[in-house]
């Protein structure tokens, strides 16, 4: 498996996420300052630079009610709406949520805003989801909505580093960039919507 890096940044704005998501779109182009030096690169290095990068955006479900399979609270619904606003221009190609109501309700505003169906996956099948993200979505941007104990495990299964998500935090947003050429994975930790867990 390739190298893994992890960056934590506490941004709460759409432009910050837009910059992060644009990394995948720009990954195949050398900056103007490097145009001359790119001629000297080896063929494998040039091919690696042109390989598509898969962008995986991962969030925990928003604030939930009490109960066995609770839906979202009013605050949670507001957070889900904010997530849709943040991701509506990010070019989301697929959306996964767990089998629980709270994750599906968090994903639904995004799905509506980009015209996609939410695909339901078993929250416990972490390796299966990671394999699908790697193999079925090369070069795409994918949203995964799951749980505080599952999201870090999915990030690790993708090959990046991730800390735990405290039970009281709902504003964490992770972006994992997967390089098809090298197998490298890098994770950026952002925040969206109203602060929680402070």
C-alpha positions as CSV (number, residue, x, y, z in Angstrom):
1,X,0.0,0.0,0.0
2,X,1.2,3.5,-0.7
3,X,2.1,6.3,1.6
4,X,-0.5,7.8,4.0
5,X,-0.6,11.4,5.1
6,X,-3.2,13.2,7.3
7,X,-3.8,16.9,7.5
8,X,-6.2,18.6,10.0
9,X,-7.6,22.0,9.2
10,X,-10.5,23.7,10.9
11,X,-12.4,25.5,8.1
12,X,-16.0,26.2,8.2
13,X,-16.5,27.8,4.8
14,X,-17.5,26.6,1.3
15,X,-14.3,28.0,-0.4
16,X,-12.1,26.0,1.9
17,X,-13.8,22.8,0.8
18,X,-13.9,23.9,-2.8
19,X,-10.1,24.3,-2.8
20,X,-9.7,20.9,-1.3
21,X,-12.0,19.2,-3.8
22,X,-10.4,21.0,-6.7
23,X,-7.2,19.1,-5.9
24,X,-8.5,16.1,-7.7
25,X,-9.5,18.1,-10.7
26,X,-6.1,19.7,-10.9
27,X,-4.0,16.7,-10.2
28,X,-3.3,15.9,-13.8
29,X,-2.0,19.3,-14.8
30,X,1.5,20.6,-14.0
31,X,1.8,24.2,-12.8
32,X,3.1,26.7,-15.3
33,X,6.4,27.0,-13.4
34,X,7.0,23.3,-13.8
35,X,6.1,23.1,-17.5
36,X,9.7,23.2,-18.6
37,X,10.9,20.6,-16.1
38,X,8.1,18.2,-16.9
39,X,9.9,17.3,-20.2
40,X,12.7,15.9,-18.1
41,X,10.4,13.5,-16.2
42,X,10.5,9.9,-16.8
43,X,7.6,8.3,-18.7
44,X,6.3,6.5,-15.5
45,X,6.4,9.8,-13.6
46,X,4.4,11.6,-16.3
47,X,1.9,8.7,-16.4
48,X,1.5,8.9,-12.7
49,X,0.8,12.6,-12.8
50,X,-2.0,12.0,-15.3
51,X,-3.7,9.2,-13.3
52,X,-7.1,10.2,-12.0
53,X,-7.5,10.9,-8.3
54,X,-10.6,9.6,-6.5
55,X,-12.0,12.0,-3.9
56,X,-13.9,10.5,-1.0
57,X,-15.8,12.9,1.3
58,X,-16.8,11.3,4.6
59,X,-19.1,12.7,7.3
60,X,-20.9,11.3,10.3
61,X,-24.7,11.6,10.3
62,X,-26.0,14.9,11.7
63,X,-27.6,15.3,15.2
64,X,-30.1,12.6,15.9
65,X,-33.2,12.0,18.0
66,X,-33.4,9.3,20.7
67,X,-34.6,5.8,20.0
68,X,-33.6,2.5,18.3
69,X,-33.3,3.9,14.7
70,X,-33.7,7.7,15.2
71,X,-34.1,10.3,12.6
72,X,-32.5,13.7,12.7
73,X,-33.3,16.5,15.1
74,X,-34.2,20.0,13.8
75,X,-30.5,20.9,14.3
76,X,-29.5,17.8,12.5
77,X,-31.8,18.6,9.5
78,X,-30.2,22.1,9.4
79,X,-26.8,20.5,9.3
80,X,-27.8,18.1,6.5
81,X,-29.0,21.1,4.5
82,X,-25.7,22.9,5.1
83,X,-23.9,19.8,3.9
84,X,-25.9,19.9,0.7
85,X,-25.0,23.6,0.3
86,X,-21.3,22.8,0.8
87,X,-21.2,19.9,-1.7
88,X,-23.8,21.0,-4.3
89,X,-21.0,22.4,-6.6
90,X,-18.4,19.7,-5.8
91,X,-19.4,17.4,-8.6
92,X,-20.5,14.5,-6.4
93,X,-20.8,11.3,-8.5
94,X,-22.1,8.8,-5.9
95,X,-23.5,8.8,-2.4
96,X,-23.3,6.0,0.2
97,X,-25.1,5.8,3.5
98,X,-25.5,3.1,6.1
99,X,-28.7,1.2,6.7
100,X,-29.8,3.5,9.5
101,X,-32.3,6.3,9.1
102,X,-30.1,9.1,10.5
103,X,-27.4,8.6,7.8
104,X,-29.9,8.4,5.0
105,X,-31.6,11.6,6.2
106,X,-28.2,13.3,6.4
107,X,-27.4,12.2,2.8
108,X,-30.8,13.0,1.3
109,X,-30.5,16.8,0.8
110,X,-27.2,16.3,-1.0
111,X,-28.7,13.6,-3.2
112,X,-31.6,15.9,-4.0
113,X,-29.4,18.8,-4.8
114,X,-27.2,16.8,-7.2
115,X,-29.8,14.4,-8.6
116,X,-28.5,11.1,-7.3
117,X,-30.0,8.2,-5.4
118,X,-28.4,7.2,-2.0
119,X,-26.9,3.8,-2.1
120,X,-27.4,1.9,1.1
121,X,-24.5,-0.2,2.5
122,X,-24.0,-2.2,5.6
123,X,-22.2,0.0,8.1
124,X,-20.2,-3.0,9.4
125,X,-18.8,-3.9,5.9
126,X,-15.9,-1.5,6.1
127,X,-13.5,-3.4,3.8
128,X,-16.3,-4.0,1.3
129,X,-17.0,-0.3,1.1
130,X,-13.4,0.7,0.9
131,X,-12.9,-1.8,-2.0
132,X,-15.9,-0.4,-3.8
133,X,-14.6,3.2,-3.4
134,X,-11.2,2.2,-4.8
135,X,-12.5,0.0,-7.7
136,X,-15.8,1.5,-8.8
137,X,-15.2,5.2,-8.5
138,X,-11.8,6.0,-10.1
139,X,-11.5,9.7,-10.7
140,X,-14.9,10.4,-9.2
141,X,-16.1,12.3,-6.1
142,X,-18.0,10.2,-3.6
143,X,-19.9,11.1,-0.4
144,X,-20.0,8.5,2.4
145,X,-22.3,9.2,5.4
146,X,-21.8,6.8,8.3
147,X,-21.1,6.8,12.1
148,X,-18.6,8.2,14.5
149,X,-17.0,4.8,15.1
150,X,-17.1,3.7,11.4
151,X,-15.8,6.8,9.5
152,X,-12.3,6.6,11.0
153,X,-12.2,2.9,10.2
154,X,-13.2,3.5,6.5
155,X,-10.5,6.2,6.2
156,X,-7.9,3.8,7.6
157,X,-9.1,1.0,5.3
158,X,-8.5,3.4,2.4
159,X,-4.9,3.8,3.6
160,X,-5.0,7.2,5.3
161,X,-4.6,8.2,8.9
162,X,-7.6,9.2,11.0
163,X,-8.2,10.1,14.6
164,X,-11.4,9.2,16.5
165,X,-14.6,11.3,16.3
166,X,-15.9,12.2,19.8
167,X,-19.5,11.3,20.4
168,X,-20.5,14.9,20.9
169,X,-19.1,16.1,17.5
170,X,-21.2,16.3,14.4
171,X,-19.3,18.9,12.3
172,X,-16.4,16.8,11.1
173,X,-15.8,16.4,7.4
174,X,-13.0,14.3,6.0
175,X,-11.7,14.4,2.4
176,X,-9.5,11.4,1.3
177,X,-7.7,11.7,-2.0
178,X,-6.8,8.3,-3.5
179,X,-4.1,8.2,-6.2
180,X,-4.7,5.4,-8.7
181,X,-1.1,5.5,-9.9
182,X,0.8,5.2,-6.6
183,X,-1.8,3.9,-4.2
184,X,-1.1,6.9,-1.9
185,X,-3.9,8.2,0.3
186,X,-4.0,11.5,2.0
187,X,-6.7,12.8,4.4
188,X,-7.8,16.3,5.1
189,X,-9.9,17.0,8.2
190,X,-12.3,19.9,7.8
191,X,-15.5,21.1,9.6
192,X,-18.8,22.3,8.2
193,X,-22.0,23.9,9.5
194,X,-22.4,25.1,13.1
195,X,-19.6,24.1,15.5
196,X,-20.4,21.2,17.8
197,X,-18.6,19.5,20.6
198,X,-17.0,22.8,21.8
